[in-house]
Amino acid sequence: MPPPPGLGEVLVHVTARAMHAIDLRTVTGAHRSSKDASVPLFETVRPGLEGVGEIVALSPRVARSSRLRLGMRVAFFPARYAWSEIVTVAEKFATPVPDDMPDEVAGQIHRVPLMAMMLFRCAQLSGASKNGGAIVVSAAGSSVGRILCALLSEAGLPLVALVRRADAVAEFHAMHKGLRCIATSNPNWPRQLVQALDGRPLHVIVDPVGGDLATELIEKLDRHGTFLTYGDLSGERMTVDTMHLASRFLSIKGLSVDSWANLGERVRRRDIEQIFDLARRRPELFPVAGHYDLAEISQAAAHVQDIRRRGCVVLTS
Ligand SMILES: NC(=O)c1ccc[n+]([C@@H]2O[C@H](COP(=O)([O-])OP(=O)(O)OC[C@H]3O[C@@H](n4cnc5c(N)ncnc54)[C@H](OP(=O)(O)O)[C@@H]3O)[C@@H](O)[C@H]2O)c1
């Protein structure tokens, strides 16, 4: 049991939390750049940053001044050790959950959808739609990718989605009617991409894969284009011709959802409201692959790593 809540904190009895592949990479130490000593080594990491549950204690200041109340159901991010039953959460990172939002959705509304939201904003700021430009989203069938594609298409931004398997194209179209999607397993994919762009300049690439795919994609960016990276699914480095970067005025930008907590309160609240709205309108974007009790954490981890998994693995307690 954690200590009583400190100034500005609440204790939450967690009922559901998402288990992501990135959590497992954190546990094993793989989610750490070899050059970045600011990220703790895996021996000291206790995973779990988001979840949903009931407030079981509040600091006197929170009880007096905040919108939070004892017994209220809240979703939270970031907090430490969310794979525990009781978690200490800073009041500013706890959001009351509407009654119509099931725990299995509320427990996954932060890390993945917020990453998609941040990428969406950054793509817009990078001039994605300037002069009829287009955006390419790789790993478009991933949890982040499918929400990002929904946000981009709802905003009317032209995009081409890339997935790696031929049968993932049909899965993508089942979720996103009318969007262009190409499988990179087809050796002709670069030509198909040029056709799908239909003469539009490629202004923004959003890529969590890295490696050869990223290397090949960045060559296709138009002048002043931006390459946004947020993961390394391939586990491989990308190679960049620096002269190509310089002569075409290209930018490469890395993003992490970790910086969301530093955004202003108004932006954070609006982001969560938009995600609640998206989850209501497009529940298919928040699929659940399986539920596991905390005591079944090994089975849950195996399911997260199963390549046939489609959707979020939820840990309950
Ligand atoms: N920076 C951050 O803060 C942050 C936050 C969230 C996620 N991420 C990163 O975003 C990435 C996606 O996470 P997620 O939770 O959305 O993924 P996910 O739902 O677990 O799905 C993984 C997807 O990536 C595809 N994939 C796997 N390896 C690939 C490869 N080598 N080349 C092309 N596609 C590949 C899979 O395709 P198949 O269907 O063919 O298997 C699947 O569609 C991860 O790298 C994760 O670490 C970063």
Ligand as a Chemical Component Dictionary entry (heavy atoms), coordinates in Angstrom:
data_LIG
# 
_chem_comp.id                   LIG 
_chem_comp.type                 NON-POLYMER 
_chem_comp.pdbx_formal_charge   0 
_chem_comp.three_letter_code    LIG 
# 
loop_
_chem_comp_atom.comp_id 
_chem_comp_atom.atom_id 
_chem_comp_atom.alt_atom_id 
_chem_comp_atom.type_symbol 
_chem_comp_atom.charge 
_chem_comp_atom.model_Cartn_x 
_chem_comp_atom.model_Cartn_y 
_chem_comp_atom.model_Cartn_z 
_chem_comp_atom.pdbx_ordinal 
LIG N1  N1  N 0  7.385  7.432  -28.554 1  
LIG C1  C1  C 0  6.305  7.126  -27.830 2  
LIG O1  O1  O 0  5.981  7.785  -26.841 3  
LIG C2  C2  C 0  5.442  5.991  -28.274 4  
LIG C3  C3  C 0  4.134  5.831  -27.788 5  
LIG C4  C4  C 0  3.360  4.770  -28.262 6  
LIG C5  C5  C 0  3.921  3.894  -29.193 7  
LIG N2  N2  N 1  5.206  4.092  -29.612 8  
LIG C6  C6  C 0  5.835  3.202  -30.587 9  
LIG O2  O2  O 0  4.974  3.083  -31.698 10 
LIG C7  C7  C 0  5.171  1.841  -32.309 11 
LIG C8  C8  C 0  3.829  1.191  -32.512 12 
LIG O3  O3  O 0  3.255  0.948  -31.251 13 
LIG P1  P1  P 0  1.766  0.429  -31.166 14 
LIG O4  O4  O 0  1.433  0.206  -29.734 15 
LIG O5  O5  O -1 0.905  1.331  -31.981 16 
LIG O6  O6  O 0  1.937  -0.963 -31.964 17 
LIG P2  P2  P 0  1.019  -2.248 -31.945 18 
LIG O7  O7  O 0  -0.397 -1.884 -31.824 19 
LIG O8  O8  O 0  1.630  -3.225 -31.007 20 
LIG O9  O9  O 0  1.215  -2.794 -33.450 21 
LIG C9  C9  C 0  2.441  -3.050 -34.012 22 
LIG C10 C10 C 0  2.254  -2.803 -35.507 23 
LIG O10 O10 O 0  3.486  -2.566 -36.120 24 
LIG C11 C11 C 0  3.626  -3.406 -37.259 25 
LIG N3  N3  N 0  5.045  -3.792 -37.330 26 
LIG C12 C12 C 0  5.758  -4.476 -36.443 27 
LIG N4  N4  N 0  7.026  -4.586 -36.858 28 
LIG C13 C13 C 0  7.086  -3.975 -38.053 29 
LIG C14 C14 C 0  8.127  -3.773 -38.993 30 
LIG N5  N5  N 0  9.358  -4.227 -38.792 31 
LIG N6  N6  N 0  7.827  -3.102 -40.116 32 
LIG C15 C15 C 0  6.599  -2.629 -40.352 33 
LIG N7  N7  N 0  5.556  -2.794 -39.486 34 
LIG C16 C16 C 0  5.817  -3.451 -38.356 35 
LIG C17 C17 C 0  2.732  -4.606 -36.994 36 
LIG O11 O11 O 0  2.357  -5.115 -38.231 37 
LIG P3  P3  P 0  1.743  -6.576 -38.395 38 
LIG O12 O12 O 0  0.261  -6.398 -38.162 39 
LIG O13 O13 O 0  2.091  -6.943 -39.771 40 
LIG O14 O14 O 0  2.393  -7.436 -37.337 41 
LIG C18 C18 C 0  1.577  -3.931 -36.247 42 
LIG O15 O15 O 0  0.661  -3.362 -37.149 43 
LIG C19 C19 C 0  6.121  1.068  -31.411 44 
LIG O16 O16 O 0  7.440  1.202  -31.916 45 
LIG C20 C20 C 0  6.022  1.789  -30.096 46 
LIG O17 O17 O 0  7.196  1.656  -29.326 47 
LIG C21 C21 C 0  5.957  5.126  -29.190 48 
# 
loop_
_chem_comp_bond.comp_id 
_chem_comp_bond.atom_id_1 
_chem_comp_bond.atom_id_2 
_chem_comp_bond.value_order 
_chem_comp_bond.pdbx_ordinal 
LIG N1  C1  SING 1  
LIG C1  O1  DOUB 2  
LIG C1  C2  SING 3  
LIG C2  C3  SING 4  
LIG C2  C21 DOUB 5  
LIG C3  C4  DOUB 6  
LIG C4  C5  SING 7  
LIG C5  N2  DOUB 8  
LIG N2  C6  SING 9  
LIG N2  C21 SING 10 
LIG C6  O2  SING 11 
LIG C6  C20 SING 12 
LIG O2  C7  SING 13 
LIG C7  C8  SING 14 
LIG C7  C19 SING 15 
LIG C8  O3  SING 16 
LIG O3  P1  SING 17 
LIG P1  O4  DOUB 18 
LIG P1  O5  SING 19 
LIG P1  O6  SING 20 
LIG O6  P2  SING 21 
LIG P2  O7  DOUB 22 
LIG P2  O8  SING 23 
LIG P2  O9  SING 24 
LIG O9  C9  SING 25 
LIG C9  C10 SING 26 
LIG C10 O10 SING 27 
LIG C10 C18 SING 28 
LIG O10 C11 SING 29 
LIG C11 N3  SING 30 
LIG C11 C17 SING 31 
LIG N3  C12 SING 32 
LIG N3  C16 SING 33 
LIG C12 N4  DOUB 34 
LIG N4  C13 SING 35 
LIG C13 C14 SING 36 
LIG C13 C16 DOUB 37 
LIG C14 N5  SING 38 
LIG C14 N6  DOUB 39 
LIG N6  C15 SING 40 
LIG C15 N7  DOUB 41 
LIG N7  C16 SING 42 
LIG C17 O11 SING 43 
LIG C17 C18 SING 44 
LIG O11 P3  SING 45 
LIG P3  O12 DOUB 46 
LIG P3  O13 SING 47 
LIG P3  O14 SING 48 
LIG C18 O15 SING 49 
LIG C19 O16 SING 50 
LIG C19 C20 SING 51 
LIG C20 O17 SING 52 
# 
